[in-house]
Amino acid sequence: MLAVLSPGQGSQKPGFLTPWLDLTGAEARLREWSALSGVDLVHLGTAADADEIRDTARTQPLLVAAALLAAEQLPMHEVAVTAGHSVGELGAAALAGTLSAEAAITLAGVRGREMAAACAVEPTGMAAVLGGDRDEVLAVISGHGLHAANRNGSGQIVAAGAVAGLEKLVAEPPARARIIRLQVAGAFHTPYMASAEAALASVAAGITPSDPTRILLSNLDGTAVGDGREVLHRLVRQVTAPVRWDLCMATLADLGVTGVLELPPAGTLAGLVKRELKGNGAPEIVTLNTPDDLPAARDLIARHSAATGRAPAVTNGSRDETDRREGSS
């Protein structure tokens, strides 16, 4: 069983789309999507520097466009599972057939602009907490008035909230834990993004989603969601809800996934999967970053598309709110 993963913000690198523009129709495709997203995706993916593509309003549509552009070169009909991290969920939803590429790009443009605007309201940020006892880490994060915005597995929890709270976390970290301040614009996946969620909901209301044609995992709780309307609801809700990538990886293991392909800009999610899913059942992993990697990606899909897995428990409605907000403070 093969899973295709779509990365989230922070994975971008200057010029990472440059080699993709050599493919027939790629530049035209990006220019079409630029009109929908409100940003110049060709410039951002080729000539923009690190600071420019760190801008949330630009980064989010750029990442979704990169994933979809690369996936157009793959036999996606042979893929069983899709999942994305944070804004990568929009790309995953398009690859699963729930959203059109155009709808995913449009939503990414709105999401990026509105989250950037929310970040400008007051000083907030994020910090990675590496190591330590999980329960103690969550307690300390909460004690400093912060939220556990990302739970990425392998002893990595991202705290988010007011700058003053993050400074306390750095000064008083959990035992045996290391704190790394993240270069992001604000406290993503927390209540600080409420205005962005409302704006995205307004645009999403005009979109008619389809039910997924393959297994699509949700960041809210790691479950497979089989109803298109519920997928869209969760994509909107995810702006203020924590990313439970740890649960998504647990579901990959439960499904019996044998191969994992990460779309460009690849590396971050592949690294998390490699660290989390170890041992005899560890999946084979391929990272797709340039067109030169396409033969290896297609080979992985061919060899793992026929591999048997286990049927997921499909969610067509929301889980209890307490379960969904676990660890969010």
C-alpha positions as CSV (number, residue, x, y, z in Angstrom):
1,M,0.0,0.0,0.0
2,L,1.4,3.4,-1.1
3,A,0.9,6.7,0.6
4,V,1.7,10.1,-1.0
5,L,2.4,13.0,1.5
6,S,2.2,16.7,0.9
7,P,4.5,18.9,3.0
8,G,3.6,22.0,4.9
9,Q,5.1,25.4,5.7
10,G,8.8,25.5,6.5
11,S,9.8,22.9,3.9
12,Q,10.2,25.5,1.1
13,K,13.7,26.3,-0.3
14,P,14.7,29.1,-2.7
15,G,14.5,28.0,-6.3
16,F,13.1,24.6,-5.6
17,L,10.6,24.8,-8.5
18,T,13.2,25.9,-11.1
19,P,13.8,22.4,-12.7
20,W,10.1,21.7,-12.8
21,L,9.5,24.6,-15.2
22,D,11.4,22.6,-17.9
23,L,8.4,20.2,-18.1
24,T,5.9,20.9,-20.9
25,G,3.0,23.0,-19.7
26,A,4.4,23.5,-16.2
27,E,5.0,27.2,-16.4
28,A,1.6,27.8,-18.0
29,R,0.0,25.8,-15.2
30,L,1.7,27.8,-12.5
31,R,0.6,31.1,-14.2
32,E,-3.0,29.9,-14.2
33,W,-2.7,29.1,-10.5
34,S,-1.0,32.4,-9.8
35,A,-4.1,34.2,-11.0
36,L,-6.2,32.1,-8.6
37,S,-3.9,32.5,-5.6
38,G,-3.0,36.1,-6.0
39,V,0.7,35.6,-5.9
40,D,3.4,35.0,-8.6
41,L,4.1,31.3,-8.2
42,V,6.7,31.2,-11.0
43,H,8.7,34.0,-9.4
44,L,8.3,32.6,-5.9
45,G,9.4,29.1,-7.0
46,T,12.4,30.2,-9.0
47,A,13.8,33.6,-8.2
48,A,12.5,34.6,-4.8
49,D,14.9,34.5,-1.8
50,A,14.4,32.7,1.5
51,D,12.9,35.8,3.2
52,E,10.3,36.3,0.4
53,I,9.1,32.7,0.5
54,R,9.0,32.7,4.3
55,D,6.0,35.1,4.0
56,T,3.0,33.1,5.0
57,A,0.8,34.7,2.3
58,R,3.2,33.6,-0.4
59,T,4.4,30.3,1.1
60,Q,1.1,28.5,1.5
61,P,-0.1,28.7,-2.1
62,L,3.4,28.0,-3.3
63,L,3.6,24.7,-1.4
64,V,0.2,23.5,-2.6
65,A,1.0,24.4,-6.2
66,A,4.4,22.5,-6.0
67,A,2.7,19.3,-4.7
68,L,0.0,19.4,-7.3
69,L,2.4,20.2,-10.1
70,A,4.6,17.2,-9.3
71,A,1.7,14.9,-8.8
72,E,0.5,15.6,-12.3
73,Q,3.5,13.7,-13.5
74,L,2.6,10.6,-11.4
75,P,0.1,7.7,-11.9
76,M,-2.0,8.9,-8.9
77,H,-4.8,6.4,-9.8
78,E,-2.5,3.7,-8.3
79,V,-2.1,5.5,-5.0
80,A,-4.1,4.3,-2.0
81,V,-3.5,6.9,0.7
82,T,-2.9,10.7,0.7
83,A,-2.1,12.9,3.7
84,G,-0.7,16.4,4.1
85,H,0.8,18.4,7.0
86,S,-1.0,21.7,7.8
87,V,-1.5,23.6,4.5
88,G,-0.3,20.4,2.8
89,E,-3.8,19.0,3.6
90,L,-5.2,21.2,0.8
91,G,-2.9,19.4,-1.7
92,A,-3.8,16.0,-0.2
93,A,-7.5,16.8,-0.5
94,A,-7.0,17.6,-4.2
95,L,-5.0,14.5,-4.8
96,A,-7.8,12.5,-3.1
97,G,-10.4,13.9,-5.5
98,T,-12.2,16.0,-2.9
99,L,-11.2,19.3,-4.2
100,S,-10.2,20.4,-7.7
101,A,-6.7,21.7,-8.1
102,E,-8.2,25.2,-8.7
103,A,-10.2,25.1,-5.5
104,A,-7.2,23.9,-3.5
105,I,-5.0,26.7,-4.9
106,T,-7.7,29.3,-4.3
107,L,-8.2,28.2,-0.7
108,A,-4.4,28.2,-0.1
109,G,-4.2,31.8,-1.3
110,V,-7.0,32.9,1.1
111,R,-5.6,30.8,3.9
112,G,-2.1,32.3,3.5
113,R,-3.3,35.9,3.3
114,E,-5.7,35.7,6.2
115,M,-3.3,33.8,8.5
116,A,-0.6,36.4,7.7
117,A,-3.1,39.1,8.6
118,A,-4.0,37.4,11.8
119,C,-0.3,37.2,12.7
120,A,0.0,40.9,12.4
121,V,-2.6,41.6,15.1
122,E,-0.3,40.9,18.1
123,P,3.2,39.4,18.6
124,T,3.0,35.6,18.7
125,G,5.2,32.8,17.5
126,M,6.1,29.1,17.8
127,A,8.9,27.0,19.3
128,A,9.7,23.3,18.9
129,V,10.1,21.3,22.1
130,L,12.5,18.4,21.4
131,G,12.7,15.5,23.9
132,G,11.4,15.3,27.4
133,D,8.4,13.4,28.8
134,R,5.4,14.0,26.6
135,D,2.9,14.6,29.5
136,E,5.4,16.9,31.2
137,V,6.0,18.8,28.0
138,L,2.3,19.3,27.5
139,A,1.9,20.4,31.1
140,V,4.7,22.9,30.9
141,I,3.4,24.3,27.5
142,S,0.0,24.8,29.1
143,G,1.5,26.3,32.2
144,H,3.1,29.0,30.2
145,G,-0.2,29.9,28.6
146,L,0.8,28.3,25.3
147,H,-0.9,25.8,22.9
148,A,0.5,22.5,21.6
149,A,0.0,23.5,18.0
150,N,1.8,20.6,16.3
151,R,2.5,17.1,17.6
152,N,4.9,15.6,15.1
153,G,5.9,12.4,16.9
154,S,9.4,11.3,17.8
155,G,9.6,13.6,20.8
156,Q,8.7,16.8,18.8
157,I,5.9,19.0,20.0
158,V,5.5,22.6,18.7
159,A,4.3,25.2,21.2
160,A,2.6,28.4,20.0
161,G,1.2,31.5,21.5
162,A,2.2,34.9,22.9
163,V,5.8,35.9,22.7
164,A,6.0,36.4,26.4
165,G,4.9,32.8,27.0
166,L,7.5,31.5,24.5
167,E,10.2,33.5,26.4
168,K,9.1,31.8,29.6
169,L,9.2,28.4,27.9
170,V,12.8,29.1,26.8
171,A,13.7,30.2,30.3
172,E,11.9,27.4,32.0
173,P,11.9,24.4,29.6
174,P,10.6,20.9,30.5
175,A,13.2,18.5,32.0
176,R,15.5,16.9,29.4
177,A,14.0,19.0,26.6
178,R,15.5,21.4,24.1
179,I,13.7,24.5,22.8
180,I,14.2,25.9,19.3
181,R,12.4,29.1,18.4
182,L,10.9,28.8,14.9
183,Q,11.1,31.5,12.2
184,V,7.4,31.8,11.6
185,A,5.1,34.8,11.5
186,G,2.8,33.8,14.4
187,A,0.9,31.2,16.4
188,F,-0.5,29.0,13.7
189,H,-3.1,26.3,14.6
190,T,-4.2,28.2,17.7
191,P,-7.2,30.4,18.6
192,Y,-5.0,33.4,17.5
193,M,-5.9,32.4,14.0
194,A,-9.7,32.7,14.5
195,S,-10.2,35.5,12.0
196,A,-8.4,33.5,9.3
197,E,-10.6,30.5,10.0
198,A,-13.7,32.7,9.6
199,A,-12.5,34.2,6.3
200,L,-11.6,30.7,5.0
201,A,-15.0,29.4,6.0
202,S,-16.7,32.1,4.0
203,V,-14.8,31.2,0.8
204,A,-15.2,27.4,1.4
205,A,-18.9,27.8,1.6
206,G,-19.0,28.5,-2.1
207,I,-17.1,25.2,-2.9
208,T,-18.9,21.9,-3.5
209,P,-16.5,19.1,-2.5
210,S,-16.6,15.5,-3.7
211,D,-16.1,12.4,-1.5
212,P,-12.5,11.2,-1.6
213,T,-11.7,8.5,-4.1
214,R,-8.8,7.3,-2.0
215,I,-8.0,7.2,1.7
216,L,-7.5,10.7,2.9
217,L,-6.1,11.2,6.5
218,S,-7.0,14.2,8.6
219,N,-4.6,16.3,10.7
220,L,-7.4,16.7,13.3
221,D,-7.2,13.2,14.6
222,G,-5.4,11.0,12.1
223,T,-8.5,9.3,10.8
224,A,-9.6,8.6,7.3
225,V,-12.4,10.9,6.3
226,G,-14.8,9.6,3.6
227,D,-17.3,12.5,3.3
228,G,-16.3,15.4,1.2
229,R,-18.2,18.0,3.2
230,E,-16.6,16.8,6.4
231,V,-13.2,17.0,4.7
232,L,-13.8,20.6,3.8
233,H,-15.1,21.4,7.3
234,R,-11.9,20.0,8.8
235,L,-9.7,21.9,6.4
236,V,-11.3,25.1,7.6
237,R,-11.2,24.0,11.3
238,Q,-7.6,23.1,11.0
239,V,-6.5,26.7,10.9
240,T,-7.1,27.0,14.6
241,A,-6.8,23.3,15.6
242,P,-3.6,21.5,16.4
243,V,-1.9,19.4,13.8
244,R,-1.8,15.8,14.9
245,W,0.8,14.4,12.5
246,D,1.7,11.8,15.1
247,L,-1.8,10.3,14.7
248,C,-1.6,10.4,10.9
249,M,1.7,8.4,11.1
250,A,0.1,6.0,13.5
251,T,-2.7,5.5,11.0
252,L,-0.2,4.9,8.2
253,A,1.2,2.1,10.3
254,D,-2.2,0.7,11.2
255,L,-3.1,0.6,7.5
256,G,0.0,-1.4,6.7
257,V,1.5,1.2,4.4
258,T,4.6,-0.3,2.7
259,G,5.7,2.7,0.7
260,V,5.8,6.5,1.3
261,L,6.4,9.2,-1.3
262,E,6.8,12.8,-0.3
263,L,6.0,15.5,-2.8
264,P,8.2,18.6,-3.3
265,P,9.7,20.3,-1.4
266,A,10.3,16.9,0.1
267,G,12.3,15.8,3.2
268,T,10.6,17.0,6.3
269,L,7.7,14.5,6.4
270,A,9.9,11.7,5.1
271,G,12.3,12.3,8.1
272,L,9.4,12.2,10.6
273,V,8.1,9.0,9.1
274,K,11.5,7.4,9.1
275,R,12.1,8.2,12.8
276,E,8.6,7.2,13.9
277,L,7.9,4.0,11.8
278,K,10.9,1.8,12.5
279,G,11.7,-1.9,12.5
280,N,10.5,-4.6,10.2
281,G,7.3,-2.9,9.2
282,A,9.1,0.4,8.2
283,P,7.9,1.7,4.8
284,E,10.2,2.3,1.9
285,I,10.5,6.0,1.5
286,V,11.2,8.1,-1.6
287,T,11.5,11.9,-1.7
288,L,10.5,13.7,-4.9
289,N,12.3,17.0,-5.3
290,T,13.2,17.4,-8.9
291,P,12.0,15.8,-12.2
292,D,15.1,13.6,-12.0
293,D,13.4,11.9,-9.0
294,L,10.3,10.9,-11.1
295,P,11.6,7.5,-12.2
296,A,12.2,6.5,-8.6
297,A,8.8,7.8,-7.6
298,R,7.0,6.0,-10.4
299,D,8.9,2.8,-9.6
300,L,7.9,3.1,-5.9
301,I,4.2,3.5,-6.9
302,A,4.4,0.6,-9.3
303,R,5.9,-1.8,-6.7
304,H,3.7,-0.7,-3.7
305,S,0.4,0.0,-5.4
306,A,-0.6,-3.7,-5.4
307,A,0.6,-4.3,-1.8
308,T,-2.2,-5.2,0.4
309,G,-3.1,-3.2,3.5
310,R,-5.8,-3.0,6.1
311,A,-9.1,-1.1,5.5
312,P,-9.3,2.0,7.6
313,A,-12.1,3.1,9.9
314,V,-13.6,5.9,7.8
315,T,-14.9,8.9,9.6
316,N,-17.9,10.7,8.0
317,G,-18.5,13.0,11.0
318,S,-16.5,14.8,13.6
319,R,-15.0,13.1,16.6
320,D,-15.8,14.3,20.1
321,E,-14.3,17.7,20.5
322,T,-12.3,16.7,23.6
323,D,-10.5,14.0,21.5
324,R,-9.8,16.4,18.7
325,R,-8.4,19.1,20.9
326,E,-6.1,16.8,22.9
327,G,-2.9,18.6,23.8
328,S,-4.0,21.9,22.4
329,S,-4.3,23.6,25.9
